[in-house]
Each structure stands twice: as structure tokens, then as C-alpha cells.
């Protein structure tokens, strides 16, 4: 049996964008992550060792944001997905990335991308 672990509204400061100023200072991004995993054992054991530790998942996502830089948020979303797939119990992950201050003259709340990766 699979469950979906939903992580919503993770805000990270990332170096991402094609404009020079986007590579010089971190910009706010917001992530939503859906993780499909077989953690059936946890439904019976109620033991953290039998499920995904979402604190560890969040730490891996933070590490990507802190250690890497990107021009495109499509590539950034892919790297976030790869960081989640490190755990072999993960069958599928969907990462939604929203740039909260896109550099456009229009009144746009966010621009984003969604990627889904399966094992």
C-alpha cells in the first residue's frame, strides 16, 4: 500500500534565474512536494523508522537550495526531485516550485513549474 506524504509551502531562498541580479542574490521560492511511498509498515508500527522522515527530506531540499545555483527553475525542480528520490522507498515525487517575485512588469503573484519523477 502506498501513501502520499504532502509537504506544503516550504520557503527557500535560491540562486536561480537568467538575469545577472538573479545570480547575485537569493530569491524567495515556495515548494510543494508530494511523495508517494510504500510505508505500510508504519501504519501498523507507529514507528518513525518505518516511514519517511519528512524532516530529513526537508534537510535535503534545503541543501540543494543552499549549495547549488540554477538558471532555470525547471532544472531546480528536477534537482529537488532527485534529492527526494535518494530514499529508495519513494516510488514517485511531484515537486511544484513557485518563484514568488518573478522579474516581470505585470502584477504576477508567482511563476512556477511542476515536475513528476517515478522510480
Residue pairs with C-beta under 8 A, 6 or more apart in sequence:
1 38
1 40
1 43
2 36
2 37
2 38
2 39
2 91
3 36
3 37
3 39
3 43
4 34
4 35
4 36
5 34
5 35
5 37
5 52
5 54
5 57
6 32
6 33
6 34
6 35
7 31
7 32
7 33
7 34
7 35
7 54
7 57
7 58
8 32
9 30
9 31
9 32
10 30
10 31
10 32
10 33
10 58
10 61
11 28
11 29
11 30
11 31
11 100
12 28
12 29
12 30
12 31
12 61
12 62
12 65
13 26
13 27
13 28
13 29
13 65
14 26
14 27
14 29
14 65
14 69
14 70
14 76
15 22
15 23
15 25
15 26
15 27
15 68
15 69
15 70
16 22
16 27
16 29
16 69
16 70
16 71
16 72
16 73
16 76
16 99
17 23
17 27
17 70
17 71
17 99
17 103
18 71
18 72
19 103
21 103
22 103
23 69
23 71
27 99
27 100
27 101
28 99
28 100
28 101
29 65
29 73
29 76
29 97
29 98
29 99
29 100
30 97
30 98
30 100
30 110
31 61
31 80
31 95
31 96
31 97
31 98
32 95
32 96
33 57
33 61
33 80
33 84
33 93
33 94
33 95
33 96
34 93
34 94
35 52
35 57
35 84
35 90
35 92
35 93
36 90
36 91
36 92
36 93
37 51
37 52
37 87
37 89
37 90
37 91
38 89
38 91
39 50
39 51
39 52
39 89
41 47
41 50
41 51
42 48
42 50
42 51
52 87
52 89
52 90
56 87
57 83
57 84
57 87
60 83
60 84
60 86
61 80
61 83
61 84
63 83
64 76
64 79
64 80
64 83
68 76
68 79
70 76
70 79
73 97
73 99
73 111
73 112
73 113
74 113
74 115
76 97
77 95
77 96
77 97
77 113
77 114
77 115
78 115
78 117
80 95
80 97
81 93
81 94
81 95
81 115
81 116
81 117
82 117
84 90
84 93
84 95
85 93
85 117
85 119
88 119
90 119
91 118
91 119
92 116
92 117
92 118
92 119
93 116
93 117
94 114
94 115
94 116
95 114
95 115
96 112
96 113
96 114
97 112
97 113
97 114
98 110
98 111
98 112
99 110
99 111
99 112
100 109
100 110
102 108
102 110
102 111
104 111
